[in-house]
Amino acid sequence: MTLRATVRGVGHYLPERVVPNAEFEATLDTSDEWIRTRSGIERRHFAADDEFTSDLGAKAAQAALDNAGLEPDDIDAIIVATSTPDRTFPSSATMVQHKIGMTRGFAFDIQAVCAGFVFALSTANGLILSGQAKRVLVIGSETFSRILDMTDRSTCVLFGDGAGALILEASEEDGTTGDRGILGVDLNSDGQHREMLYVDGGMVTGQTGHVVMQGNALFRQAVEKLASTANAALENAGLGHGDVDWIVPHQANIRIIQGTAKKLGMSMDKVVLTVQDHGNTSAASIPLALSVGVERGQIERGDLVVTEAIGGGLAWGAVVLRW
């Protein structure tokens, strides 16, 4: 028998405020058609003034707990992937821990921008396989609306707020590629490309700052690296393209998603898409899409799922798991 980190529950949360593309037309030289054509995005959600990353994460966490039929103290650890924490410290994960009423275990944040959830899944997998935790609540939660320059049409129309959560638990499996759980992982980073996507603030400036992006250069890096990391994760799992039921990519841009699927030789019919409804929610986009895919009846128990993402750093990676 082989120990695996298997999915026990999934959930998500989106703020009430929906921002359609048309809302930007009053303040920017843009249009619904311009945004849709270049990104595939039709609308996104923005958090309320009194709603923060830990609030979104706690609601997604509770949805995942309900889906799994578990109580907060059934969880051993919480990992929150975010680039927009409530505060510099303490971690948003400890805030989520308190808000859901979890009185035991440990909690911490991971920051790998849009690739954060993939990195968090890999970390949770390591905690479970090493015996440090039996159940880990993995959350991606972002309030990117707070770091957007609303005069920059190249960035502010692309991002949204939201949260998604996944509960992984230890399970004895057969030790084959047919096992449920995480079967393969590939993680990468390269700091020489850090100027392609960054926030022009932080401790060096004393200000929060705004998102800055070199869109064309990032697009070229994204398609190549996303296809490469997905292939590497599948190879690590001993599986191939023909074994894949669903690709659940980082929901950044429809053209990147289409380009990656083409490079992988995969039909778009096998891709879970939510970018049109949520925009780019950074570390929240993959767990959001997983939860929505389950809700839609697309992802079912036993399906082989490949998740892949790239974000500022640059950081990129992929996880192969059987649902």
N, C-alpha and C positions, 0 to 999 in steps of 0.2 A: 504494500500500500504506500501511497505517496501523499504527503500533505500539500494541499492547494488552498489558495485564497479565493473563495467562491462568493458570488453575489448573493446576498440575502434579501436586500431591499433597495429601492431607488425612489427618489422623489425630487421635486423641484418647486421653486417659487419665483414668481414674477411680480414686480411692483404694479400697482393698479394703473398708473398713468401710462397710456399708450401714446407714442409720438409718431404719427404718420409722416412720410416724406414731405407731404404738402406743408407741414408746419414750418419747415426751413425756408420755404419760398419767400416768406415775408421779410426775412433778414439777410438772406444770402443769394448770390447769383447762382442759383441752382434750380432744379425742378425734380418732380417725382420721376419723370422719364430718365433724366440724367443719372440719378442715384440708382434706379433699378438696373439700367443698362450696364453700369460700371461695377455694381456690387451684388445685385440680386436682392438687395434689401428693400422692403416695402414699409416696415414699421419697426419700432423698437420700444422698450419700456425704460422709463426713467424713475428712479427712486424719489419718494417724497422728501421734503426738506428735513424731516425728523426721522428718516429711515436710513440706516447705515448697513455696511457690509455684514456685520455680525447679526443684524436683524434678519436680513435676507437669508443668511446662512442657517440661522436657527429655524426659520420656517421650512426651508428645504430639508433640514435634518429631521424635523418632526414628521414631515411627509414620508421620508424614507423609513423612519421608525414605525410609523403606522403601516406602511406597505409590508414591512418585515414582520409585524406583529411582535415588536420588541419594546422594552422600556429603556429609558436613558441609561440606567445603571447596569443594563446588559452589555453596554459598550465599554471596551477597555481603553480606547484611544480615539482622539479626534485629530484629523489633519485638515487644515483649511488652506487651500491654494488661493492666493489673492495677491494683487498688486495694489489694492486700494483698501488697506486695513483702516479700521476706525481711528486708531491712534498709532504713533510710532511704536509704542509698547504700552500695555501688554498685548499679546497676540490676540487676533480676532478669534482664534480657536478657543482660548480660555473664556472669552465672552460668550461664545456659542455654548460651551460646556455649562456655564452658569444659567443661561437663558432657557435651556431645555431641561434643566433640573438634574443634571448629571453630577453626582457627588463623589465620584471615584475616578480612578484612571488618570490619564495625562492628555495634554492637548498642546499643539504647536502649529505654527504657520509654515508654509513653503511659498517661496516667491520665484517663479520662473515665467512670469507674465502669461501669455496665452498657452504656453506649454505646461503651465503649473499643475493642471489636473493629472496629466500623464505622469509627471514627476511624483506627484502625491500618491497615485495608484501604485507606482513602483515601490515607493517607500513603505506604504501600507503592506504590500506583498512581502517585503523584507521583514517587517515586524512580525507578521504572522508565521512565515517560514522559520524564523529564528526562535519562535516560541515566546516572544516578548508580549504578544497580544493575541487574543483569540478572535476578537471582533473589533474592527476599525471603521469608524465613520469618516469617510473621505468626502470633503465638500469643496466645490469651487464656487466662490462668491465674489461678486464685483459690483462696484458703483463707479464705473468709468465716467459717467456723466459729470462727475466732480473734477475730473482732470482734463476736460475737453476745452479747447479754445473755440468758442462758439462763433468766431469770425473766420475760422479756417475750414472751408468747405471740403477740403481733401481728407479731413479726419473726423470732424464733429458729426457728420452724417452716418458714420460707419459703426459707431459703438453704442452699446446699450447696457442696462443693468439687469442683474438676475442672479439666481443661485441654483445649483443642482447638487444632489447628495447621493452617495452610494455606500451601502454597508457591505463590507467584506468580512467573511468569517472563515475560520479554519475548518477544513473538511478533508476527510480521508478519501482519496480517490485511487483509481487503479494504476496510475502512473503511465497512462497512454495519452496520445494526442486527442482521444475522445473524452478525456476528463473535463468536468466543469471547472471553471476558475481561470486564473491568470496562467497562461501557457508560455508566453514569450514577451520580452521587454527589450527595447532599444532606446538609450538616452544619449544625447549629444549636446554640446555647446561650443561656441566659437566667438570669443570676445572681440575679435578684430572687426566684426560686423555690427558692433553695438550702436553705431550712429544711424543705422537704418531704421530703428524704432526705439525711441526712448522718451522719457519725460524730462523736460528742461528745468527741473527743480530738485529739491532734496536738501540734504545737510550742506551741500556745497554752496547753495544759494540762499538758504533760509526761507525758501518759498516752496509751496506745493508743486507748482509748475504745471505744464500742459503736455499732452501727447504731441510728439513730433515724429513724422514718418516719411521715409523716402519710398513712396509707393511702388514705383516701377522697379527699382532695384530689389525691393523686398519680394515682389511678385516672382522675379526670376529665381531668387534663392528658394522661395517657398516650395514651388512645384517640384524642383529637383530633390530638395531635402526631405520633403514629406513622402515622396515615392520611395526614396532610398531607405528611410527609417522604417516604413511599413514593410518593405521587403526584408529588412534585417530582422525585425521582430518575428515575422512569419518563419524565416529561416531558423531563428533561435528556438521556435516552437516545433520545428520539424514539419511545418505545414506549407501549403502553396496557395496561389490565388484561387484555384478551383475549390478549395475548402471553405472559402469565406462566404458567409451568408450576408453580412452587413458591414459596410464601412461607416463609421461614425466619426467624421472628421471635425477638427476645429472649424467652427462656423464663422469664418472671417470674410469670405468673398466667394461668390458663386463661381467666378472664373478660376480661382485657385482650386476650388473643389473639383470642378470639371477637368481642369488640366491634370490634377493629380490622379483622378480616376482613369483618365485616358492613358497616362504614363504607366499605370498599374495594369492596364488592359481590362479594367472592370467597368461594367455597365452602370450608368447613373441610376438604374432601377434598384441597385444594391446599396445606394447611398442614402442615409437618413439625413434629410435636409430640414433645418429650422431657421437658417440665416434670414429668410424672407420675413419672418415674424419677430425675430429677436435682435437682429444685427449681430455685431461681434461683441460677445459678452466675456471675452478673454478667457480666464481660467474656468468660468462657469459654463462655457459653451458646450463642451463635451458631455458633462453630466446632465445638463439641460436636455441635450439632444437624446441621450440615452433614456431619460425619463419619459420624454415625449414619444420616443420610438416605442417604448413599452406600452404607453397609454394608447397609442394609435393601433396597437396590435401588430406592429411590424416585427419587433424583437421578441422572440419567444424562447422559452427554456430549451437549452441544447444548441442554440444558434451560435456560430462562431463569429465574433465581432472583432474588428480591427479599429482601434482609435489612433489617430495621429494628429499632432499639433506642432506649430512653430510659433515662437514669440520672441520678444526683445531679448537681447543677449549677444548674439542670437542663441536661443535654446530650442531644441526640437527633439521629438521622440515619439514612440509608438508603443502600444500595449495590445497584445492579442489575448482575448479571453473568450471562454465558452460560457454562455449565459446559463 
